[in-house]
Structures are given as structure tokens and as C-alpha cells.
Amino acid sequence: MPIVIAHRGASGYRPEHTLAAYELGARQGADYIEPDLVCTRDGELVARHENEISGTTDVAAHPEFADRRTEKEIDGKRYEGWFTEDFTLAELKTLRARERLPDVRPGNTAHDGEYEIPTFAEVIELAERLGVGIYPETKHPAHHRALGLALEPRLVAALRGTRVPVFIQSFDPASLRELAGELDAPLVQLVSSGAVDVEAIAAYAQALGPAKQLVDAALVDGAHGAGLEVHAYTFRREPQFVLDGVPDLESELRSFFAMGVDGVFTDHPDVAVRARSA
């Protein structure tokens, strides 16, 4: 049966990467919850989609951190704002999460200010308590490594003794190759665009995580032939995120399940669980 991955938690219903979003995703029937991992100045892994946090926290409203605003080049792109690696964990814990897409999900803004930034350790503890798997992603691993805050050894240490199923994902093949010798967990190569060389990916990973726009029956069959599972992303209920010509999210998900994908990343796990059982 295909797995349902709560993308940043049930982020269609709660601000992303909060314990509340992860817990709701699990209670909606997701098999895995998905924390993206970045690092603090004092070496702690925390769950944020990006290390730049102006869009997902109230950091701009904290005058004590005004002087931390800066510009950085990360993986070839320029970013301006506040970055987790410039804060200690204790400082980040004074911030509160807010909805990243307020124009798209105005209902989620009712929860702005309610939740902390969770540590990876807190996400693991939640998953163990709720009996779901975890599906962490290493975010900007080369950037963190250059700062002396490598994500991979911290991830390995955090997962040591974990009692729940785990997949580990990254867009960075070097990060996955480093982890391959350290963990038994299956590794997932994320792909956002371009041609997909499934044979090359199968040399170091156990699954392919393609953007859903790349997925067709030929890719699924080719990946399966190379021994890779296919976990497609990202499925969202709002009409602007559903593929053209498809009436709604549930219909979209059913078509991907019929194509043979082995998992889906979704902001709306309840819809995916329903589509899977149809």
C-alpha cells in the first residue's frame, strides 16, 4: 500500500513544521511526518523549511533581534532575512510560528503565535508517542557544512535508537552518500526538474522523490525496474496547486496511486488517506 507523508505536517490545516501540524497529520492517518532540518548556532537540529525564517516566524516583531537581519548566498541564491544558524536554540524558542501562505490559507493564520519552533528531538519523541514514521530532509547541507554545522552527523546521532520507521531525503546527493555509510534507513533522492537518471540514483538511494509534474507511468516503471520506490511531491488541495485538467486533489491523488507511486507528500493527509482507500 502506498504511504502517506504529512508534508511539513498537516500544513494545509496548521502552520507548517510545528508539533501541532505533525500531530494532526498523524491523527489524520499519515504514515510518516516530514520535518525539514536546519541547524542553530549552538548545533541543535530544528524543523524549518528554510534556515531563513522571516516567512514562518514572528522574528521581525522582536526588536532584540533586529540586528541579526542580513543577506546571504546559499546554494547559489541570495536571501535576505534572519537565519537559524545565527541564533541559539534558546533564542529560537522565544519565537513563534506563523502561517507561511496567509493569502492562500487564511484560516491557518488563526494559529499564528501559538506554537514554538520544534527541535528534531521533539519531533522524534512525538512520532514515537503517536506510532508514526519520520521522514527528515537535510536542507542546504553544503551551506551548513561550510559553517561547521554539518547536518549529517547530527542527524545520525539523533536517530540512534529511534523506534519508528525512517526515510531520509535530500536534494543533495553528497548528503545522501555521506549518510549511506552511517544509517540503515532508506535514502530518498529528491528531484525538482529535468531528466531523471534512475540507474545513477539507484547506486546510492532506495527511493526517488520527484516533483509530481515529472511523474508519468514511464518514470514509475523505470524507477521500479531500477529497484527504487517513487514518492511524489507535493499534493495540495487548493485549486492553484492541483494539476491542470484535474478537478480536485482527491482525483489527482487517485490518478497517481493508479500510476503505481509508492508514496505521496501532501499538505492534506486526510484527503490522501481517503483517496488511497477508494
C-alpha positions as CSV (number, residue, x, y, z in Angstrom):
1,M,0.0,0.0,0.0
2,P,1.4,3.5,-0.8
3,I,2.5,5.6,2.1
4,V,1.1,9.0,3.0
5,I,3.6,11.5,4.1
6,A,2.3,14.6,6.1
7,H,4.3,17.3,4.2
8,R,5.7,19.6,6.9
9,G,2.9,18.1,9.0
10,A,-0.7,18.6,8.1
11,S,0.3,22.0,6.8
12,G,-2.9,22.6,5.0
13,Y,-4.5,23.0,8.4
14,R,-1.8,24.3,10.8
15,P,1.3,26.4,10.4
16,E,4.0,24.2,8.9
17,H,6.7,22.5,10.9
18,T,5.0,22.8,14.2
19,L,4.3,19.9,16.6
20,A,0.6,20.7,16.2
21,A,0.9,20.2,12.4
22,Y,2.8,17.0,12.8
23,E,0.4,15.6,15.4
24,L,-2.7,16.5,13.2
25,G,-1.1,14.8,10.3
26,A,-0.5,11.6,12.3
27,R,-4.1,11.7,13.6
28,Q,-5.4,12.1,10.1
29,G,-3.8,8.8,9.2
30,A,-0.4,9.7,7.7
31,D,2.2,7.0,7.9
32,Y,5.1,9.5,8.2
33,I,5.5,13.1,9.3
34,E,8.1,15.2,7.5
35,P,10.5,17.6,9.3
36,D,12.9,19.6,7.2
37,L,16.1,20.1,9.2
38,V,18.3,23.1,9.7
39,C,20.8,23.9,12.4
40,T,21.1,26.5,15.2
41,R,24.3,28.4,16.1
42,D,24.9,26.1,19.0
43,G,24.5,22.9,16.9
44,E,20.9,21.9,17.5
45,L,18.7,20.5,14.7
46,V,15.3,22.3,14.4
47,A,12.4,21.9,12.0
48,R,12.1,24.7,9.4
49,H,11.6,24.5,5.7
50,E,14.4,27.0,5.3
51,N,17.1,28.3,7.5
52,E,15.8,31.8,6.6
53,I,12.8,32.2,9.0
54,S,11.2,35.6,8.3
55,G,8.3,34.0,6.5
56,T,7.5,31.3,9.1
57,T,8.1,33.0,12.4
58,D,7.4,36.3,14.1
59,V,11.2,37.1,14.3
60,A,10.6,40.5,12.6
61,A,8.5,41.6,15.6
62,H,11.4,41.0,18.0
63,P,13.4,44.2,18.3
64,E,16.1,42.4,20.3
65,F,16.9,40.5,17.0
66,A,16.7,43.4,14.6
67,D,20.5,43.5,14.2
68,R,20.5,39.8,13.1
69,R,18.8,40.7,9.8
70,T,21.3,40.1,7.0
71,E,21.9,38.9,3.4
72,K,23.4,35.5,2.5
73,E,24.1,33.5,-0.6
74,I,23.0,29.9,-0.1
75,D,23.3,27.3,-2.8
76,G,23.7,30.0,-5.4
77,K,20.7,32.1,-4.4
78,R,20.6,35.4,-2.5
79,Y,18.4,35.5,0.6
80,E,17.7,38.4,3.0
81,G,16.3,38.0,6.5
82,W,17.0,36.1,9.7
83,F,18.8,32.7,9.7
84,T,18.7,29.9,12.2
85,E,22.4,29.5,12.3
86,D,22.7,33.0,13.8
87,F,20.5,32.1,16.8
88,T,21.0,29.7,19.7
89,L,18.2,27.2,20.4
90,A,17.2,29.2,23.4
91,E,16.7,32.3,21.3
92,L,14.8,30.5,18.6
93,K,12.5,29.1,21.3
94,T,11.4,32.7,22.1
95,L,9.9,33.0,18.6
96,R,6.5,31.7,17.5
97,A,5.5,30.1,14.2
98,R,3.1,31.8,11.7
99,E,1.4,30.7,8.5
100,R,3.8,30.9,5.5
101,L,1.0,31.3,3.0
102,P,-1.6,33.6,4.6
103,D,-3.2,34.6,1.3
104,V,-3.7,31.0,0.3
105,R,-4.6,29.6,3.8
106,P,-6.1,32.5,5.8
107,G,-7.7,30.0,8.2
108,N,-4.3,28.9,9.4
109,T,-3.4,32.4,10.5
110,A,-5.8,31.9,13.5
111,H,-2.9,29.8,14.9
112,D,-0.2,32.4,14.4
113,G,1.7,32.9,17.6
114,E,0.6,29.6,19.2
115,Y,3.5,27.3,18.5
116,E,7.2,27.1,19.0
117,I,9.9,26.0,16.6
118,P,10.3,22.3,17.4
119,T,13.7,20.6,17.8
120,F,14.2,17.4,15.8
121,A,14.4,15.6,19.2
122,E,10.9,16.8,20.0
123,V,9.6,15.6,16.6
124,I,11.1,12.1,17.1
125,E,9.5,12.0,20.6
126,L,6.1,12.9,19.1
127,A,6.4,10.3,16.4
128,E,7.3,7.6,18.9
129,R,4.4,8.6,21.1
130,L,1.9,8.6,18.2
131,G,3.4,5.5,16.4
132,V,4.2,7.1,13.0
133,G,7.3,7.2,11.0
134,I,9.6,10.2,10.4
135,Y,10.8,11.4,7.0
136,P,13.5,14.1,7.6
137,E,15.1,16.2,4.9
138,T,18.6,17.7,5.1
139,K,18.2,21.3,4.0
140,H,21.2,23.2,2.4
141,P,23.7,20.7,3.8
142,A,26.7,22.2,2.0
143,H,25.9,25.6,3.5
144,H,25.7,24.1,7.0
145,R,28.9,22.1,6.4
146,A,30.8,25.2,5.4
147,L,29.7,26.8,8.7
148,G,31.0,23.9,10.8
149,L,27.4,22.8,11.5
150,A,27.2,19.7,9.3
151,L,23.7,18.2,9.4
152,E,24.6,14.6,8.7
153,P,26.4,13.6,11.9
154,R,23.8,15.4,14.0
155,L,21.0,13.5,12.2
156,V,22.8,10.2,12.7
157,A,23.2,10.9,16.4
158,A,19.6,11.9,16.8
159,L,18.3,8.8,15.1
160,R,20.4,6.4,17.1
161,G,18.0,4.2,19.0
162,T,14.9,5.6,17.3
163,R,12.0,3.2,17.5
164,V,9.9,4.3,14.5
165,P,10.3,3.8,10.7
166,V,12.6,6.3,9.0
167,F,13.2,7.6,5.4
168,I,15.9,10.3,4.9
169,Q,15.6,12.6,1.9
170,S,17.7,15.4,0.3
171,F,18.1,17.2,-3.0
172,D,21.9,17.0,-2.4
173,P,23.3,13.6,-3.5
174,A,26.5,14.3,-1.5
175,S,24.5,14.4,1.7
176,L,22.8,11.1,0.9
177,R,26.0,9.5,0.0
178,E,27.5,10.5,3.3
179,L,24.6,9.1,5.2
180,A,24.6,5.9,3.3
181,G,27.5,4.5,5.3
182,E,26.1,5.6,8.6
183,L,22.4,4.5,8.7
184,D,20.3,1.6,7.6
185,A,17.4,3.9,6.8
186,P,16.3,4.1,3.2
187,L,17.5,7.2,1.4
188,V,15.4,9.3,-1.0
189,Q,16.8,11.5,-3.8
190,L,14.6,14.5,-4.4
191,V,14.3,15.8,-7.9
192,S,12.6,19.0,-8.8
193,S,13.2,19.3,-12.6
194,G,15.0,17.9,-15.6
195,A,15.8,14.4,-16.7
196,V,15.9,11.7,-14.1
197,D,18.7,9.1,-14.2
198,V,17.2,6.3,-12.2
199,E,20.1,4.0,-12.6
200,A,22.5,6.6,-11.2
201,I,20.3,7.3,-8.3
202,A,19.8,3.6,-7.6
203,A,23.6,3.4,-6.9
204,Y,23.2,5.1,-3.6
205,A,19.5,5.6,-2.8
206,Q,16.5,3.4,-2.3
207,A,13.7,5.8,-3.4
208,L,13.1,8.7,-5.8
209,G,11.2,11.8,-4.7
210,P,10.2,13.6,-7.9
211,A,8.0,16.7,-8.2
212,K,4.7,15.4,-9.3
213,Q,5.0,17.3,-12.6
214,L,7.8,14.9,-13.6
215,V,5.8,11.7,-12.8
216,D,4.4,9.6,-15.5
217,A,4.0,5.8,-16.0
218,A,7.3,5.5,-17.7
219,L,9.2,7.2,-14.8
220,V,7.4,5.0,-12.3
221,D,8.1,1.8,-14.3
222,G,11.8,2.8,-14.9
223,A,12.3,3.6,-11.2
224,H,10.7,0.3,-10.1
225,G,12.9,-1.5,-12.7
226,A,16.0,0.0,-11.0
227,G,14.8,-1.0,-7.6
228,L,13.6,2.4,-6.5
229,E,10.4,3.4,-4.8
230,V,8.7,6.6,-6.1
231,H,7.4,9.1,-3.5
232,A,5.9,12.1,-5.4
233,Y,5.5,15.7,-4.1
234,T,3.6,17.9,-3.3
235,F,-0.1,17.4,-3.3
236,R,-2.2,20.3,-2.0
237,R,-6.0,20.9,-2.0
238,E,-6.1,24.5,-3.2
239,P,-7.1,24.7,-6.9
240,Q,-3.9,26.6,-7.9
241,F,-1.8,23.6,-6.8
242,V,-3.8,20.8,-8.5
243,L,-2.5,19.8,-11.9
244,D,-4.3,21.4,-14.9
245,G,-7.3,19.4,-16.1
246,V,-7.8,17.6,-12.7
247,P,-11.0,18.6,-10.8
248,D,-9.7,18.2,-7.3
249,L,-7.0,16.9,-5.0
250,E,-8.7,13.5,-4.3
251,S,-9.0,12.8,-8.1
252,E,-5.4,13.8,-8.6
253,L,-4.2,11.5,-5.8
254,R,-6.2,8.6,-7.2
255,S,-4.6,9.0,-10.6
256,F,-1.1,8.9,-9.0
257,F,-2.0,5.9,-7.0
258,A,-3.3,4.2,-10.1
259,M,0.1,5.0,-11.8
260,G,1.8,3.0,-9.1
261,V,3.6,5.5,-7.0
262,D,4.7,4.2,-3.6
263,G,4.1,7.3,-1.6
264,V,2.8,10.9,-1.7
265,F,3.8,14.0,0.1
266,T,0.7,16.0,1.0
267,D,-0.3,19.1,3.0
268,H,-3.8,17.4,3.4
269,P,-3.1,13.8,4.7
270,D,-6.8,13.2,5.4
271,V,-7.6,13.6,1.6
272,A,-4.7,11.3,0.7
273,V,-5.8,8.6,3.1
274,R,-9.3,8.8,1.7
275,A,-8.1,8.6,-1.9
276,R,-5.9,5.6,-1.1
277,S,-8.7,3.6,0.3
278,A,-11.1,4.4,-2.6
